[in-house]
Amino acid sequence: MDTAEICKAKMVSKSHDAEVSWGDELQQLVQTFPKDKSWAGNNLYFYQGFWCPSLVLKSFISFQNHFQAFDSDVIVATFPKSGTTWLKALTFSTLYRNKITKDDNPLFSFGPHELVRIPTVSLSAYVGFRNPMDMFISLWHFTDKLREEKLDSVSLDQAFDKFCNGVCEFGPFFDHVLGYWKASQENPNKILFLKYEALKEDMNSHLKKLAMFLGVPFTEEEEKEGVVEEIAKVCSFKSLKELEVNKKGLHISGIPHTDFFRKAKVGDWSNYLTPAMVERMEKLVQERLDISGFTFKFS
């Protein structure tokens, strides 16, 4: 077993250790929460309307109690496997483009998750949305790599059923998306809502929108010099995946950096989901998203 596999195997034990470390007060509080299992076998607790992994529950509650936001804060918020790594790279590159040289880009030495943890990355909040079927398949593959015991693994059908019922890390998915989308409608100056597929289809215009939102719009000279296209190129999935820094080493969670890069392909769900699954998901989208006025097309 190589180092990466050992680190993956430790994820479940880390979750157990996290619960053991909880004080009496938190232990008692957690007893009042609904409980379920994630696809990877870790405990999930239903807290304030969402399923929170036991590994981060204590930190999450502490964050709520002690974190003080500033007007200048930027929060990159996405549902897992909805383009988080990509959005972090784009945000960092856009915000700090005047401090980055072409040959000495921090993305060449640090992964996007490391760079956006820097406290000075700040301004407002925005969220990315991705086709729930593609997001589900991406999340399925991601969590499948983290399972310690394959014999006890959850099947694709079982995971899909849990997902449709809202049971997954940081789910229910539709509540998560609609919460941010509605907030963005009410306060568009504070929340920029981006769609994964739209970003892939027209990167340049969305990068300009992102820069404008961050308060650092591209100048006419920058556009003529191809700065927008350069950022799009450097932050593309292909470029990020091929960087040596993303081919080795571990994320702060212990997950190998390579696990954050799979396909980033629109429509990959068609290779895995049955017609019955697709029909169920389309019905959910119609019931939860369309009825709320949220526009989205599967293809």
Backbone torsions as a table, in degrees:
resi	resn	phi	psi	omega
1	MET	NA	125.0	-178.6
2	ASP	-82.2	176.1	-176.0
3	THR	-58.5	-42.6	-179.0
4	ALA	-61.5	-43.3	-179.4
5	GLU	-65.7	-36.5	178.1
6	ILE	-63.5	-43.1	-179.6
7	CYS	-65.1	-37.8	178.1
8	LYS	-65.1	-42.1	-178.7
9	ALA	-64.0	-25.1	-178.4
10	LYS	-79.6	-11.2	-176.0
11	MET	-61.4	-43.2	-179.8
12	VAL	-66.5	-42.0	-179.9
13	SER	-67.0	-32.4	176.7
14	LYS	-62.7	-39.4	179.1
15	SER	-63.0	-41.7	178.4
16	HIS	-65.2	-44.4	-179.9
17	ASP	-62.0	-35.1	179.6
18	ALA	-62.3	-41.4	-179.4
19	GLU	-69.5	-36.5	178.6
20	VAL	-63.7	-32.3	-176.9
21	SER	-79.0	-9.1	-178.9
22	TRP	-65.5	137.8	176.8
23	GLY	-73.6	171.8	-177.1
24	ASP	-58.6	-40.3	-177.7
25	GLU	-62.7	-44.7	179.2
26	LEU	-69.5	-39.0	177.9
27	GLN	-57.5	-43.0	179.7
28	GLN	-68.3	-40.4	179.7
29	LEU	-62.9	-44.3	-177.2
30	VAL	-63.9	-27.5	179.1
31	GLN	-61.3	-21.0	-178.9
32	THR	-89.9	-6.0	-178.0
33	PHE	-89.7	139.9	169.2
34	PRO	-59.7	147.3	-174.3
35	LYS	-131.5	143.7	177.3
36	ASP	-152.1	-177.8	179.4
37	LYS	-111.8	141.0	174.1
38	SER	-77.8	172.0	179.1
39	TRP	-63.3	-26.8	-178.7
40	ALA	-88.2	-0.9	176.7
41	GLY	96.1	1.2	178.8
42	ASN	-83.6	156.6	178.0
43	ASN	-74.0	139.6	173.9
44	LEU	-119.0	140.7	178.3
45	TYR	-122.7	132.1	-177.8
46	PHE	-83.5	103.3	-174.6
47	TYR	-124.8	121.7	178.6
48	GLN	53.4	40.9	173.5
49	GLY	91.0	1.0	-178.8
50	PHE	-138.4	153.6	179.0
51	TRP	-85.0	111.0	-176.6
52	CYS	-104.0	128.1	178.0
53	PRO	-63.1	141.0	-179.0
54	SER	-59.1	-28.4	-177.4
55	LEU	-62.1	-29.5	-176.4
56	VAL	-118.2	1.9	-175.5
57	LEU	-59.9	-46.6	-179.4
58	LYS	-60.9	-45.2	179.7
59	SER	-65.6	-36.7	-179.1
60	PHE	-63.9	-45.2	179.6
61	ILE	-66.5	-41.1	179.0
62	SER	-63.0	-40.5	178.6
63	PHE	-60.3	-44.4	179.4
64	GLN	-62.2	-37.6	-176.4
65	ASN	-77.8	-26.3	-170.9
66	HIS	-121.5	-20.3	-176.5
67	PHE	-70.6	133.2	176.4
68	GLN	-119.0	116.6	-177.5
69	ALA	-82.4	149.4	174.9
70	PHE	-110.8	156.8	180.0
71	ASP	-60.9	-22.0	-177.1
72	SER	-89.3	-1.7	-176.3
73	ASP	-68.8	140.5	170.5
74	VAL	-113.3	129.7	177.8
75	ILE	-119.9	117.5	176.2
76	VAL	-88.0	108.2	-174.7
77	ALA	-120.6	119.4	176.0
78	THR	-139.3	156.4	169.7
79	PHE	-71.3	146.2	-179.0
80	PRO	-49.8	137.6	177.5
81	LYS	64.1	35.4	177.1
82	SER	-115.6	20.2	179.1
83	GLY	103.5	21.6	-177.0
84	THR	-57.1	-51.3	-178.3
85	THR	-60.0	-43.2	179.8
86	TRP	-63.2	-47.7	-178.8
87	LEU	-63.6	-35.4	177.9
88	LYS	-65.0	-43.1	179.5
89	ALA	-63.6	-42.8	-179.5
90	LEU	-65.9	-42.7	-179.6
91	THR	-62.8	-49.1	-179.3
92	PHE	-61.4	-47.2	-176.6
93	SER	-66.1	-35.5	-180.0
94	THR	-74.1	-45.1	-176.0
95	LEU	-68.2	-36.8	-174.9
96	TYR	-111.4	23.8	-174.7
97	ARG	-60.7	-29.9	-179.5
98	ASN	-76.6	-10.3	179.3
99	LYS	-107.6	1.4	-176.7
100	ILE	-110.0	131.0	174.9
101	THR	-97.1	155.4	-175.6
102	LYS	-60.1	-35.6	-176.1
103	ASP	-95.5	-7.8	-177.3
104	ASP	-130.8	52.4	-179.7
105	ASN	-78.6	128.7	179.0
106	PRO	-55.6	-24.6	179.0
107	LEU	-65.9	-18.2	178.3
108	PHE	-77.9	-18.9	-176.3
109	SER	-116.0	-21.3	-178.0
110	PHE	-133.2	142.7	177.2
111	GLY	-71.6	156.4	179.5
112	PRO	-53.9	-35.2	-179.2
113	HIS	-68.9	-28.6	177.4
114	GLU	-76.5	-40.5	-176.3
115	LEU	-68.5	-40.5	-176.6
116	VAL	-79.6	-6.9	173.3
117	ARG	-76.2	-13.6	179.9
118	ILE	-63.2	126.4	-175.6
119	PRO	-56.3	-26.8	-175.6
120	THR	-76.8	-6.8	175.6
121	VAL	-78.2	99.7	-173.2
122	SER	-153.7	145.7	168.2
123	LEU	-176.3	-70.8	177.9
124	SER	-140.4	-138.5	-179.8
125	ALA	-141.1	144.4	173.1
126	TYR	-148.8	160.9	-174.8
127	VAL	-135.2	149.7	177.0
128	GLY	-107.6	142.7	177.3
129	PHE	-119.3	139.4	178.6
130	ARG	-131.9	147.6	175.0
131	ASN	-42.3	120.0	-175.2
132	PRO	-59.3	-26.7	179.8
133	MET	-74.4	-42.4	175.8
134	ASP	-66.7	-41.6	179.6
135	MET	-61.9	-41.9	179.8
136	PHE	-61.2	-46.7	-179.7
137	ILE	-63.3	-41.6	178.6
138	SER	-63.0	-43.2	179.6
139	LEU	-68.1	-34.9	178.2
140	TRP	-62.0	-48.7	179.3
141	HIS	-63.5	-40.3	-178.4
142	PHE	-63.2	-49.4	-178.6
143	THR	-71.4	-28.4	179.0
144	ASP	-61.8	-32.8	178.8
145	LYS	-71.5	-19.6	-174.7
146	LEU	-94.1	-7.4	-176.8
147	ARG	-70.2	132.8	-178.8
148	GLU	-77.0	-40.9	-178.3
149	GLU	-118.1	109.3	-178.8
150	LYS	-65.7	-28.4	-179.2
151	LEU	-64.9	-27.3	-179.5
152	ASP	-100.0	13.1	-174.3
153	SER	-70.9	154.7	177.8
154	VAL	-86.9	133.8	-179.2
155	SER	-71.7	166.1	178.4
156	LEU	-59.9	-42.0	179.1
157	ASP	-61.8	-43.1	-179.5
158	GLN	-66.5	-42.5	179.5
159	ALA	-63.8	-40.2	-179.9
160	PHE	-64.0	-40.8	178.7
161	ASP	-63.4	-43.0	177.8
162	LYS	-62.2	-44.4	-178.6
163	PHE	-60.8	-46.1	-180.0
164	CYS	-63.3	-28.0	177.3
165	ASN	-88.5	3.9	176.0
166	GLY	89.9	-1.7	-175.6
167	VAL	-92.3	98.5	173.7
168	CYS	-164.9	164.9	-177.9
169	GLU	-57.1	121.5	179.0
170	PHE	70.1	12.5	174.4
171	GLY	-84.3	175.4	8.1
172	PRO	-69.8	138.9	-177.8
173	PHE	-57.2	-48.2	-174.8
174	PHE	-67.1	-35.0	176.6
175	ASP	-65.4	-39.9	179.7
176	HIS	-61.0	-50.7	-177.9
177	VAL	-64.7	-49.2	-176.6
178	LEU	-65.1	-33.0	178.4
179	GLY	-60.6	-46.9	179.3
180	TYR	-71.7	-39.4	-178.4
181	TRP	-63.7	-45.8	179.3
182	LYS	-63.1	-39.9	178.7
183	ALA	-65.0	-35.7	179.5
184	SER	-68.9	-31.2	177.3
185	GLN	-69.9	-35.9	-178.7
186	GLU	-78.8	-30.9	-175.9
187	ASN	-141.8	69.1	-176.2
188	PRO	-63.3	-19.4	178.3
189	ASN	-77.2	-15.8	-178.3
190	LYS	-109.9	-22.3	-179.1
191	ILE	-131.4	117.9	176.8
192	LEU	-99.6	115.5	-177.4
193	PHE	-99.0	114.4	-178.3
194	LEU	-110.8	143.3	176.9
195	LYS	-104.5	129.0	-176.2
196	TYR	-52.3	-50.6	-176.3
197	GLU	-65.6	-38.2	178.7
198	ALA	-66.7	-36.7	179.2
199	LEU	-65.3	-40.6	179.1
200	LYS	-68.9	-36.1	-177.0
201	GLU	-72.2	-36.8	-178.0
202	ASP	-141.5	76.1	-175.1
203	MET	-62.1	-45.3	-173.6
204	ASN	-60.1	-48.1	-177.7
205	SER	-67.0	-34.1	179.0
206	HIS	-74.4	-31.0	174.9
207	LEU	-66.0	-38.6	177.1
208	LYS	-64.7	-39.7	178.5
209	LYS	-64.9	-40.7	178.7
210	LEU	-63.7	-45.2	-180.0
211	ALA	-62.0	-41.6	178.2
212	MET	-62.3	-43.1	179.7
213	PHE	-62.8	-39.7	-178.8
214	LEU	-75.7	-6.6	178.7
215	GLY	85.3	14.4	179.5
216	VAL	-130.4	62.2	-176.5
217	PRO	-60.2	148.7	177.3
218	PHE	-69.2	135.3	178.1
219	THR	-79.3	164.6	178.0
220	GLU	-61.3	-36.6	179.0
221	GLU	-66.3	-41.7	178.6
222	GLU	-61.8	-40.3	-180.0
223	GLU	-65.7	-39.6	178.7
224	LYS	-66.1	-34.2	-178.3
225	GLU	-81.3	-3.2	176.7
226	GLY	80.5	23.8	-179.1
227	VAL	-63.4	-39.4	-179.9
228	VAL	-62.0	-47.7	-179.6
229	GLU	-64.0	-35.9	-179.7
230	GLU	-66.1	-42.9	178.4
231	ILE	-63.6	-43.1	179.1
232	ALA	-60.3	-39.4	-178.9
233	LYS	-69.1	-48.8	-178.1
234	VAL	-63.0	-35.5	-175.8
235	CYS	-94.3	6.4	179.1
236	SER	-65.8	155.6	-179.6
237	PHE	-56.7	-44.6	-178.9
238	LYS	-60.3	-45.4	-178.9
239	SER	-65.5	-46.8	-178.8
240	LEU	-63.7	-40.7	-178.3
241	LYS	-64.9	-32.5	-176.3
242	GLU	-84.7	-9.5	179.0
243	LEU	-68.7	135.9	-178.4
244	GLU	-58.1	-35.9	-177.7
245	VAL	-63.4	-26.1	179.7
246	ASN	-95.1	-0.6	177.7
247	LYS	-97.6	-8.7	-177.2
248	LYS	-141.8	169.7	177.1
249	GLY	80.6	176.6	-174.4
250	LEU	-125.2	145.6	171.6
251	HIS	-68.0	162.0	-179.4
252	ILE	-57.4	-25.2	179.2
253	SER	-79.6	-8.8	-177.9
254	GLY	97.7	-1.8	-179.8
255	ILE	-84.7	131.9	178.3
256	PRO	-57.3	139.3	-179.5
257	HIS	-56.9	-32.9	-177.9
258	THR	-61.9	-26.3	-177.9
259	ASP	-69.5	-13.5	179.9
260	PHE	-87.0	0.0	-179.3
261	PHE	-129.4	108.7	178.6
262	ARG	-115.2	-86.1	-178.7
263	LYS	-122.8	-39.0	-175.3
264	ALA	55.9	35.0	-175.0
265	LYS	-99.7	132.2	176.1
266	VAL	-77.9	127.1	178.0
267	GLY	92.5	6.9	-179.2
268	ASP	-64.7	-20.8	179.8
269	TRP	-57.0	-28.9	-176.5
270	SER	-64.1	-16.8	179.4
271	ASN	-86.9	-3.8	-173.8
272	TYR	-131.0	-35.1	-173.7
273	LEU	-88.2	139.7	178.0
274	THR	-79.0	162.0	176.9
275	PRO	-54.7	-36.7	179.6
276	ALA	-65.6	-39.0	178.0
277	MET	-65.2	-44.1	-179.7
278	VAL	-62.0	-43.3	179.3
279	GLU	-61.5	-41.7	179.7
280	ARG	-64.7	-41.7	-179.5
281	MET	-68.4	-41.7	178.7
282	GLU	-60.7	-38.0	178.6
283	LYS	-66.4	-40.9	178.2
284	LEU	-63.4	-43.1	179.0
285	VAL	-61.1	-42.3	179.4
286	GLN	-64.9	-41.5	-177.8
287	GLU	-71.8	-37.9	-172.5
288	ARG	-99.3	-40.6	-175.2
289	LEU	-95.3	-54.2	-175.6
290	ASP	-58.3	-40.7	-177.4
291	ILE	-66.5	-20.5	-179.6
292	SER	-89.8	-5.2	-179.7
293	GLY	93.8	3.9	179.0
294	PHE	-80.2	120.7	-178.2
295	THR	-92.9	130.9	-179.7
296	PHE	-159.6	137.3	177.6
297	LYS	-119.4	139.9	179.8
298	PHE	-70.7	-25.9	-178.5
299	SER	-134.8	NA	NA
